[in-house]
Structures are given as C-alpha cells and as structure tokens.
Amino acid sequence: MPPSISSRALENIHDPNDRNVIDSALDAIRNHLGMSVAYLSEFVDGRSVFRNVSAPGLEELIDVGDSQSLDDVYCQHILEGRLPELIPDTSQEPICRALPITEAIPIGSHMSIPIRLPDGRAYGMFCCLSPAPNLSLNSRDLETMRMFADLAAAQVQKDHLARQDFEVKRARIQNAVADFSFNIVFQPIVDLLSMHTAGFESLSRFSAEPVRAPDIWFNEAAEVGLSAELELSAIEAALQNLDRISADAYLSVNVSPTTLLTDTFQSRMRSFDLSKVVLEITEHAVIEDYDDVTKALKDLRHRGLRVAVDDAGAGHSSLRHIVQLDPEFIKLDMSLTRNVDSDLARRALVSALVFYTRETSAQIIAEGIETASELETLKLLGVSRGQGYYLGKPSADALDALKRQRAG
C-alpha cells in the first residue's frame, strides 16, 4: 500500500470486526481440535504471509506478518492435490518428510483448507498444526474446520471486494486530477444593499464518468485519502481566473481544514494575489486543533486573504468555527435561508447571527436564495450579502458578464 494513503483512508477499507471474526474462528478451531497453532495466510509474491495467528506461547515461532516461501510449505501441494487437506501424521507423507520445514517447526499433524476469492483464485490457507502426530483427527474434524474456514473466507472476500472498490475509487480520483476532468463555474455573491455583485464563489463541475454531483466526488476523494489533491487542483484552477475579476470584487474557494494545514497548500497559495481571495471553510468539517488552523491562516491573512465559515447553522460544530476562526464572512446554510420568509424559527436564528456580526467585523452571506420573498425577508433582517439561483446561477462566463456589465 503506498505510504501516501492516510490511516483514516485505510480504516475505510478494513473493518476491525473482520479481524476479530477471523481471530475468533482460529481460536475456536484450534481449541476444538486440541492443536498448537492455527492461522490464516495470504499468498503474496510467491510467499505465504500470516495475516491472522492463534498460537499462544509460540509467538517467536509464528506471528502476524511473518512469511514463508511457497516452495518450502505444504500450501501449493495441497492446492494441486499432491497432499491431502487432513494429515494426522506427516511422517506418513513422503512430500512432508522431504520438506525441511516439517522437522524445523516441527509439524507432526496438519489440517488446511484453501481460502478462495469471489473469482475462484486462491487467496491463502486456513490451517491448524501441531508438533506431534494426532491419529484421532478424522473427516468429521475436517468438516468442522471447513465451517470455520468458510466463516473466515466470507470475511476475506468482503475485505477483498472493499479493497477493489477502494482502488477503483482512488484511480477515478487520480484520473480526474491528472486530466483536469472538471470545469470551474462562478456563482455571483450579491451586496443586498446595492444589489451589485460583490464577489463570486468558484464551484467545480465534473465531466468525468460517472456523472455525479461535486460533493460526491469530493467525499469520495476524502474516502481514499486524496482529498487534498482534488481540492488543490480545483482551487488552483479557480484562482487562475483572478485577473478576470475587477479590483472591487473577490473570488471565494472552498477548502477543508485538513488540506489547509498541508505544506503543499501553503506553498501553492504564495503564487496568487490573496487580496482578492476568500477562503471558505465548511462548518461540517472537523477541526481537531484550532491553534494549528489559526497559525496556518496567519501568514495568508497578512497577505490579504479573508476567511468565510461556510454552511453556518448546518454542521455539527455549531458556532465554534465562527468564534474560533474570527471570519470576515459567515455563510448561512441554505437550510436556514429556505422558507425564511414563512418560518419564525429560521428568522430567529438568522437574526441571532446578524446580531453577532453587528458586534464583530464579520458580514453575513445567505446561501440558497431562490425567491423574491426570501430575499426581501433577509434584507429586512439585516443580512448584507446573498447568493442563490434567484440572484444568479453558477456559470463559466459569469466573470466576463460582470466585466461587460460594468464596462457598459
């Protein structure tokens, strides 16, 4: 697995319960058969790698992560029918006697069930062994072991399918970044007092297959540990348009706290005129250490960057982002804006945030304005800026349209 994949991304592949189920199966069959060692192995590049091991007191002999060449163990012989799955006494099998591992371990009795992937390929083996022969082992014991092996195989297959899905998603995001398989569109942010465009939010629209909403692409990138790569690609594509924006307008771009804290983000932002940039940090995102984020923003803010807390009122962090980050803009989530003209509770929440901004230097931007009545209500409540389909839909030529309008 490449080191660039984060531990959080890996957690999305492997359910810890899978390992517990397999470990329990190994413990149960080892105890039931009265054998010393039970393990699940995986075949990797000509070796049998021990993925799960039950061998109390024998950890120096066999442990998770250890491996043996397939040429030196029984596995390939069992898979190809030269050795049986049940071997009560290895001394009675010429192949076993010929393999040095039989004496080295030693292995006196052995039982092994092949584990296969959904396409039929051999994944590895579900094995039990002991140093002494055990002539009491019989076909009924083998069938019992097969039941536990089937349980382990179900978990292995689940994990394999999850890994395949992970790799497909990761390749899809990598291709989207490499091919710039997205377009940047711009939605006007309007000053509600003058009704003039004050800025634009940049939004990504993906052309790559499968055709899906942008949030699905970004969520998928986070799942596979490529959130920063996709976000940075979209941010750079958007900021290439800064020279198309008039001096009295700005361009806002979205970033997660995780990406904000990367050295790559910090270095790439140095090449842009940040006096015309607003960084939107979503309220949904978890910030583990506000001091780290504040430090990361400090130099950027000295160079003119402004900060907006996005989706205010919708995320789990409530008002904490707003208080800790001291943003220049607070963007009301559309769930507060929608039907604000007819919903007393929404009006009360918006009024509370407007009151907060009057005590600070921040400004409210209401997202998702779709009707004239919503717009008028927000104006009456003292909201200073807004965006939404009623004020202007996202489009690729919105920047040029504003230039033409002001030139006229």
C-alpha positions in Angstrom: 0.0 0.0 0.0 1.5 3.4 -1.0 2.6 5.5 2.0 0.6 8.4 0.8 -2.7 6.7 1.7 -3.7 8.0 5.1 -4.6 5.8 8.1 -8.1 7.3 8.0 -8.4 6.2 4.4 -7.2 2.7 5.3 -9.9 2.5 8.0 -12.4 2.8 5.2 -11.1 -0.5 3.7 -10.7 -2.7 6.7 -13.4 -3.2 9.2 -11.7 -4.1 12.6 -14.5 -6.6 13.2 -13.3 -8.6 10.3 -10.0 -9.4 12.1 -11.9 -10.2 15.3 -14.2 -12.7 13.5 -11.2 -14.5 11.9 -9.2 -14.5 15.1 -12.2 -15.9 17.0 -12.6 -18.6 14.3 -8.9 -19.6 14.6 -9.1 -19.7 18.4 -12.2 -21.8 18.3 -11.0 -24.4 15.9 -7.5 -24.7 17.5 -9.1 -25.3 20.9 -11.7 -27.7 19.4 -9.0 -29.8 17.7 -6.5 -29.5 20.6 -3.8 -28.3 18.2 -1.0 -25.8 18.9 -1.2 -23.4 16.0 -4.0 -22.0 13.8 -3.5 -19.3 11.2 -4.9 -17.6 8.1 -2.3 -17.0 5.4 -2.3 -14.9 2.2 -0.3 -15.7 -0.9 1.8 -12.7 -1.9 4.5 -12.8 -4.5 5.4 -16.4 -4.0 5.2 -16.4 -0.2 2.7 -17.4 2.4 2.1 -14.4 4.7 0.5 -15.0 8.0 -2.4 -12.5 8.4 -4.1 -13.9 11.5 -2.5 -16.2 14.0 -3.7 -18.1 17.1 -0.6 -19.7 18.8 -0.4 -18.9 22.5 3.1 -19.0 23.8 4.6 -19.7 20.3 4.8 -16.1 19.1 8.5 -16.5 18.5 7.7 -19.4 16.2 4.9 -17.7 14.2 3.4 -14.3 14.3 1.3 -12.0 12.2 3.3 -10.6 9.3 5.8 -13.5 9.2 6.1 -15.3 5.9 7.4 -18.5 4.3 8.3 -19.2 0.7 5.5 -21.3 -1.0 8.3 -23.6 -2.2 9.0 -24.5 1.5 5.5 -25.1 2.8 2.6 -27.5 2.2 0.2 -25.0 0.6 0.9 -25.4 -3.1 1.0 -29.2 -2.7 -2.5 -29.2 -1.1 -3.9 -26.8 -3.7 -2.7 -29.0 -6.5 -3.8 -32.3 -4.8 -0.4 -33.8 -4.0 -1.1 -33.5 -0.3 -4.5 -34.1 1.4 -6.2 -31.4 3.5 -6.1 -33.7 6.5 -2.7 -35.1 7.6 -2.9 -36.8 11.0 0.7 -37.9 10.8 3.1 -36.0 8.5 5.7 -38.9 8.7 3.3 -40.9 6.5 3.5 -38.4 3.7 6.7 -38.5 1.5 6.3 -34.9 0.4 6.1 -33.8 4.1 9.1 -35.8 5.0 11.1 -34.2 2.1 10.3 -30.6 3.2 12.8 -29.2 5.8 10.0 -27.2 7.5 8.5 -30.4 8.8 11.5 -31.1 11.0 12.3 -27.4 11.6 9.0 -26.4 13.2 8.3 -29.4 13.8 5.0 -30.4 12.2 3.6 -33.7 13.3 -0.1 -33.2 12.3 -1.6 -30.7 9.8 -5.0 -29.6 8.5 -5.5 -27.0 5.9 -8.5 -25.5 3.9 -7.8 -23.3 0.8 -9.5 -19.9 1.0 -10.6 -18.6 -2.3 -11.6 -15.1 -3.6 -15.0 -14.5 -5.3 -13.4 -15.2 -8.8 -12.1 -18.5 -7.7 -8.5 -17.6 -7.2 -6.7 -18.9 -4.2 -6.2 -16.2 -1.5 -4.4 -18.3 1.0 -4.9 -21.1 3.6 -6.8 -21.7 6.8 -4.5 -24.0 8.8 -4.0 -25.9 12.0 -0.9 -27.8 13.0 0.8 -29.4 16.0 4.3 -30.7 16.6 3.1 -34.3 17.3 1.1 -36.6 15.2 -2.6 -36.8 16.1 -4.2 -40.0 14.8 -7.6 -39.1 16.3 -8.1 -36.4 13.6 -10.8 -37.6 11.2 -13.1 -36.4 8.4 -15.6 -35.0 10.9 -12.9 -32.8 12.3 -12.1 -31.7 8.8 -15.7 -30.8 8.1 -15.8 -28.8 11.4 -12.7 -26.9 10.3 -14.2 -26.3 6.9 -17.2 -24.5 8.6 -14.8 -22.1 10.4 -12.8 -21.7 7.2 -15.9 -20.7 5.4 -16.6 -18.1 8.0 -13.0 -16.7 7.6 -13.4 -16.9 3.8 -16.6 -14.7 3.9 -14.7 -12.1 5.8 -11.7 -12.3 3.4 -14.0 -11.9 0.4 -15.7 -8.9 2.0 -12.4 -7.3 2.6 -11.2 -8.1 -1.0 -14.3 -6.5 -2.5 -13.9 -3.5 -0.3 -10.2 -3.1 -1.4 -11.2 -3.5 -5.1 -13.9 -0.7 -4.6 -11.3 1.4 -2.8 -8.8 1.0 -5.7 -11.4 1.8 -8.3 -12.4 5.0 -6.4 -8.8 6.0 -5.9 -7.9 5.5 -9.6 -11.0 7.5 -10.6 -10.0 10.5 -8.4 -6.3 10.3 -9.6 -7.5 10.3 -13.2 -9.8 13.3 -12.5 -6.9 15.3 -11.1 -4.4 14.2 -13.8 -6.8 15.0 -16.6 -8.4 18.1 -15.0 -11.8 16.4 -15.6 -13.8 19.3 -14.2 -14.8 22.8 -15.1 -14.9 25.8 -12.8 -18.1 27.8 -12.7 -18.7 31.0 -10.8 -21.8 32.0 -8.8 -22.4 35.7 -8.0 -22.4 36.9 -4.4 -24.5 40.0 -4.3 -24.4 43.0 -2.0 -28.1 43.1 -0.9 -28.0 46.9 -0.2 -26.8 48.0 -3.6 -27.7 44.7 -5.4 -24.3 44.8 -7.2 -22.1 41.8 -7.4 -19.5 41.8 -4.7 -17.8 38.5 -5.5 -18.0 35.0 -6.8 -17.9 31.6 -5.3 -16.0 29.1 -7.5 -17.6 25.7 -7.9 -16.4 22.5 -9.6 -18.5 20.7 -12.2 -17.1 17.3 -13.2 -17.2 16.0 -16.7 -15.6 12.6 -15.9 -17.7 9.4 -15.7 -19.7 8.6 -13.8 -21.6 11.9 -13.9 -22.2 12.9 -10.3 -22.7 15.9 -8.1 -19.5 17.6 -7.0 -20.0 16.8 -3.3 -19.9 13.1 -4.2 -16.6 13.5 -6.0 -15.0 15.4 -3.0 -16.5 12.9 -0.5 -15.1 10.0 -2.4 -11.7 11.8 -2.6 -11.7 12.0 1.2 -12.6 8.3 1.5 -9.5 7.3 -0.5 -7.0 9.7 1.0 -6.9 12.1 -2.0 -8.9 15.0 -0.6 -6.0 17.4 -0.6 -5.0 16.5 -4.2 -8.5 17.1 -5.6 -9.2 20.2 -3.5 -5.9 21.8 -4.5 -6.5 21.0 -8.2 -9.9 22.7 -8.0 -8.5 25.7 -6.1 -5.7 26.3 -8.5 -8.0 26.0 -11.5 -10.3 28.6 -9.9 -7.5 31.1 -8.9 -6.1 31.1 -12.4 -9.1 33.4 -13.1 -8.2 36.1 -10.5 -7.0 38.5 -13.3 -10.6 38.4 -14.7 -12.0 39.8 -11.6 -12.4 43.6 -11.1 -10.5 45.2 -8.3 -13.6 45.7 -6.1 -14.7 42.1 -6.3 -13.3 38.8 -4.9 -13.2 35.1 -5.6 -14.0 32.5 -2.9 -12.7 29.0 -2.9 -13.6 26.0 -0.7 -11.0 24.2 1.4 -11.1 21.6 4.2 -9.1 22.1 7.4 -7.0 19.1 6.5 -6.0 20.5 3.2 -5.4 24.0 4.7 -2.8 22.5 7.0 -0.7 20.9 4.3 2.6 22.4 3.2 1.5 22.0 -0.4 -1.5 24.2 0.1 0.6 26.9 1.9 3.3 26.9 -0.8 0.9 27.0 -3.8 -1.1 29.9 -2.3 2.1 32.0 -2.4 1.8 32.5 -6.1 -1.6 34.2 -6.0 -2.8 37.7 -5.1 -4.7 36.9 -1.9 -6.2 40.3 -1.5 -8.9 39.1 -3.9 -9.4 35.7 -2.4 -11.8 34.5 0.3 -11.2 31.0 1.8 -14.4 29.2 2.7 -14.0 26.6 5.5 -17.0 24.4 5.8 -18.7 24.1 9.2 -19.3 20.4 8.6 -15.5 19.8 8.7 -13.9 18.7 12.0 -11.1 20.9 13.2 -9.0 19.0 15.8 -6.8 21.9 16.8 -7.9 25.5 16.2 -4.5 26.8 17.1 -2.9 25.0 14.1 -5.6 26.3 11.7 -5.2 29.9 13.1 -1.4 29.7 12.6 -1.8 28.3 9.1 -4.1 31.3 8.3 -2.0 33.9 9.9 0.5 34.5 7.1 -2.1 34.2 4.4 -4.3 36.8 6.2 -1.3 39.1 6.4 -1.2 38.9 2.6 -4.8 39.9 2.3 -6.7 36.6 2.5 -10.1 36.7 4.0 -11.9 33.8 5.6 -15.5 32.6 5.5 -17.2 29.9 7.6 -19.4 28.0 5.2 -22.7 26.2 5.9 -23.2 28.0 9.2 -26.1 26.5 11.1 -25.9 23.1 9.3 -22.8 21.4 10.7 -22.0 19.6 13.9 -19.6 22.3 15.0 -22.3 24.8 15.6 -20.9 28.2 16.4 -17.4 27.0 17.4 -15.8 27.6 13.9 -17.2 31.1 13.9 -15.9 32.0 17.4 -12.5 30.4 17.0 -11.7 31.4 13.4 -12.9 35.0 13.6 -14.1 35.0 9.9 -14.7 38.1 7.8 -17.8 36.3 6.4 -20.4 33.9 7.8 -22.3 32.0 5.1 -25.7 30.9 6.2 -26.5 27.4 5.0 -29.4 27.1 2.6 -31.4 25.1 5.2 -31.7 28.4 7.1 -32.4 30.5 4.1 -35.0 28.3 2.6 -38.5 29.5 3.6 -37.1 32.1 5.9 -40.0 34.3 4.9 -42.6 32.0 6.4 -40.7 30.2 9.2 -40.4 32.1 12.5 -37.7 29.7 13.8 -35.4 30.3 10.8 -35.9 34.1 11.1 -34.9 33.9 14.8 -31.7 32.0 14.0 -30.8 34.4 11.2 -31.5 37.4 13.4 -29.2 36.0 16.1 -26.3 35.6 13.7 -26.9 39.1 12.3 -26.7 40.4 15.8 -23.4 38.6 16.3 -22.0 40.2 13.2 -23.0 43.6 14.4 -20.8 43.1 17.5 -17.9 41.9 15.3 -16.5 42.8 11.9 -18.0 39.9 10.1 -20.7 40.0 7.4 -23.5 37.5 6.7 -23.9 35.9 3.3 -27.1 34.0 2.9 -26.8 31.0 0.5 -29.6 29.4 -1.5 -31.8 32.4 -2.1 -34.5 31.2 -4.5 -37.5 33.6 -4.2 -38.1 37.3 -4.0 -39.9 36.8 -0.7 -36.8 35.1 0.8 -34.6 37.9 -0.5 -36.8 40.7 1.0 -37.1 39.0 4.3 -33.3 38.6 4.5 -32.8 42.3 3.7 -35.2 43.2 6.5 -33.3 41.0 8.9 -30.1 42.9 8.1 -28.3 40.2 6.0 -25.7 42.1 4.0 -24.9 39.7 1.2 -26.5 36.7 -0.6 -26.3 34.2 -3.3 -28.6 31.7 -4.9 -30.4 30.9 -8.1 -32.7 33.9 -7.7 -29.7 36.2 -7.7 -27.6 34.3 -10.3 -26.9 30.8 -11.3 -23.3 29.4 -11.5 -21.8 29.8 -15.0 -18.4 29.6 -16.6 -18.8 33.1 -18.1 -20.1 34.9 -15.0 -16.9 36.9 -14.5 -16.9 38.2 -18.1 -20.6 39.1 -17.9 -19.8 41.3 -14.9 -17.0 43.0 -16.7 -19.3 43.7 -19.7 -22.0 45.0 -17.4 -19.6 47.4 -15.6 -18.0 48.5 -18.9 -21.4 49.3 -20.3 
